[in-house]
């Protein structure tokens, strides 16, 4: 596993490098925000861990620019900014997870490995699915924990995959915000219920080309409806 570590605090960076390397990860350290994107493009890391308060370029700017360029490596924000507003800003910028300082190193490793595991696509093309109703060209593959659109991998963050999986099993039934929160942010006591809305907003934009409708039902939650059949 190749990890890009973007952290300007020398003590924190040294500690993380030593710990993660001992645990079998290849770590490339970056101390300046301005050098982060060039390194990300060149190295194509499996996961990115970064601080928000960085010299030259803020962490949120780095993530937003990376996502706009199609750099899809799962990203974990590691920062002392622990307010709900900061967490929502980070997730809305394209981050996949958020860990506030101080933190436990075992938890950091577990979160990193979970992000990488859930982001890995199948090596081979999955077997053809059973016949599906019109408009159901979007399907979930359990083996890879990924969604496929018209046979191609549908690029989603791990949080978006979890959100969409709950809504699509079965499709067409309302799911409460609380149930979605439990599935998407399992075990994360520092995240507020409103973070579900951030994931829904990002997922709705990604679903637009598929014509799938992610509907907000006031007082009930969310509902996913199949779009028109291909060619309709």
Rosetta blueprint (number, residue, H / E / L):
1 X L
2 X E
3 X E
4 X E
5 X E
6 X E
7 X L
8 X L
9 X L
10 X H
11 X H
12 X H
13 X H
14 X H
15 X H
16 X H
17 X H
18 X H
19 X H
20 X H
21 X H
22 X H
23 X L
24 X L
25 X L
26 X E
27 X E
28 X E
29 X E
30 X E
31 X L
32 X L
33 X H
34 X H
35 X H
36 X H
37 X H
38 X H
39 X H
40 X H
41 X H
42 X H
43 X H
44 X L
45 X L
46 X L
47 X E
48 X E
49 X E
50 X E
51 X L
52 X L
53 X L
54 X L
55 X L
56 X L
57 X L
58 X L
59 X H
60 X H
61 X H
62 X H
63 X H
64 X H
65 X H
66 X H
67 X H
68 X H
69 X L
70 X L
71 X L
72 X L
73 X L
74 X E
75 X E
76 X E
77 X E
78 X E
79 X E
80 X L
81 X L
82 X L
83 X L
84 X H
85 X H
86 X H
87 X H
88 X H
89 X H
90 X H
91 X H
92 X H
93 X H
94 X L
95 X L
96 X L
97 X E
98 X E
99 X E
100 X E
101 X L
102 X L
103 X L
104 X L
105 X H
106 X H
107 X H
108 X H
109 X H
110 X H
111 X H
112 X H
113 X H
114 X H
115 X H
116 X H
117 X H
118 X H
119 X H
120 X L
121 X L
122 X L
123 X L
124 X L
125 X L
126 X L
127 X L
128 X L
129 X L
130 X L
131 X L
132 X L
133 X L
134 X L
135 X L
136 X L
137 X L
138 X E
139 X E
140 X E
141 X E
142 X L
143 X L
144 X L
145 X L
146 X E
147 X E
148 X E
149 X E
150 X L
151 X L
152 X E
153 X E
154 X L
155 X L
156 X L
157 X L
158 X H
159 X H
160 X H
161 X H
162 X H
163 X H
164 X H
165 X H
166 X H
167 X H
168 X L
169 X L
170 X L
171 X L
172 X L
173 X L
174 X L
175 X E
176 X L
177 X H
178 X H
179 X H
180 X H
181 X H
182 X H
183 X H
184 X H
185 X L
186 X L
187 X L
188 X L
189 X L
190 X L
191 X L
192 X L
193 X L
194 X L
195 X H
196 X H
197 X H
198 X H
199 X H
200 X H
201 X H
202 X H
203 X H
204 X H
205 X H
206 X H
207 X H
208 X H
209 X H
210 X H
211 X L
212 X L
213 X E
214 X E
215 X E
216 X E
217 X E
218 X L
219 X L
220 X L
221 X E
222 X E
223 X E
224 X E
225 X E
226 X L
227 X L
228 X L
229 X L
230 X L
231 X L
232 X L
